[in-house]
Amino acid sequence: MESITLTVELYGCEFEVYVYAKLSSGGSNNWGSDEPPWFSVDIDSVRGVGKSKDVSNRLHDKIMESYSDTIDEAFFDQYH
C-alpha cells in the first residue's frame, strides 16, 4: 500500500491528510502488452496527519468529492 500527504481545504479550514491506496498499472508500457497504458488508484483510507484512525465517513466523502482528481494525479506523479 502506498501513501501521499495532501493539503485540503474544507469548511474554511486547511489541513493535511494521509491518503493510503493500492495502485495498479499495466498496458503497453508493462510486459510488452498491446493494450493502452493504464494506472489505477484504489483508495483504502484517509487519515489526519498524526492520527491512527480514518477520518469520519462524512469527511472522507467530502474529500473524495472535492479532491479525487487531485489525489489520482498526485499518486500518478509520485509512483508512476
Secondary structure by P-SEA (a helix, b strand, c coil): cbbbbbbbbcccccbbbbbbbbbbbcccccccccccbbbbbbbcccccccccccccaaaaaaaaaccaaaaaaaaaaccc
